[in-house]
């Protein structure tokens, strides 16, 4: 028995699950959602409504065409092709109208590249208003349908979106490198601390982190948050 933490459904779309079964036909991957807070929740960060940031450089000689390309990519009929290939060649539609990959070389190519072909999305997308249909669409390999659906459901269980604040935090710019380097030191010293000394080591490291600028960054982030949401 073992455990790991991949992205939802990654063992399917990156082929881990299929390779596992090729080596051990009796092997089973089971979805778990084990990390619980004191109030019984299992929070996980999720995409903002924005999703991803795609930038066209000001120096681009084809900026208008690049934006038009993204607009074209956002149309559902084009998403279907970019994410699934050609119907009858790399996929077929199920009775529910969901794309199911065929056992063809073209399907294999699309399986490993669809999230690059359609760069405005991460995961299969077939409906603008039915989340369950979008979840089911990611079960494009029917051998792993239950695993896929359970993994995505676990991935969005108690999901939260990090608050969006567009006010610059000057202290973060000033102390970011110092704190980033110290975080590595904190991790190393915490992991290697003797069990009976762990609490003291960790508490001392936190105090040092705050003194190195962490407290200032925290205070300014609170101020920026309050200022942003006050307006």
C-alpha positions, 0 to 999 in steps of 0.5 A, a space after each residue: 500500500 502507498 499514497 501520493 498526491 497528484 492533480 485530480 485525474 493525473 494518474 489517468 491522463 498521464 498514463 500512470 494508472 494504465 502503466 500500473 495495471 500493465 505491471 499488476 492487473 490486480 492493482 487499484 488506485 482509490 481516491 482519498 480526501 484525508 487532510 482535515 482542519 480542526 472544524 472538519 473541513 478539507 479545504 483546497 485552493 481552486 482556480 480563480 474565475 479568471 482561470 489563467 493569465 495569457 499574455 500577448 507582449 506589447 512587442 508582438 507584431 501580431 497582437 490582434 491576431 493572437 487575441 482573435 485566436 484566443 477568441 476563436 479558441 473560446 468557441 465551444 465547437 473549437 474547444 471540442 476539436 482542440 480537446 478531443 480531435 476529430 470525431 470518429 478518428 480520435 473520439 466518439 460521443 457517448 449516449 450522454 453526448 460526452 467525448 470518449 477516446 478511441 483506441 487509436 494513435 490519434 487518440 493517444 496523441 490527443 490524450 497527452 496534449 489536449 491541455 496544450 492544444 486548448 491553452 485557455 482550459 485545464 481539463 475537459 470542457 463540454 458545457 457552459 452550465 452543467 458542472 457535473 457534465 464537465 466532470 464526467 467529460 474528463 472520464 474519457 477513458 471508461 476504464 477509469 470513469 469512477 476514479 476520474 469522477 471521484 478524484 475531481 469531486 474530492 479535488 473541489 470538495 471544500 474548495 476555496 478561491 484565494 482572495 483577489 487583491 490588486 493593491 501592491 504590497 510594498 513589504 512583500 517586494 522588499 522581503 520576498 527573497 529573504 523570506 523565500 530563502 528562510 522558508 527553505 531553512 525553516 523546512 530543513 530545520 523542522 524536518 531534522 529536529 529531534 521529536 522532543 525538540 520540534 515544538 521549540 525549534 519550530 516556534 523559534 523559527 516562526 519568531 525569526 521569520 516574523 522578525 525578518 519581515 514576515 510580520 511586516 508583510 502580513 500586516 501590509 497584506 491585511 491592510 491591502 485586503 481591508 482596503 480592497 474589499 472596503 471599496 
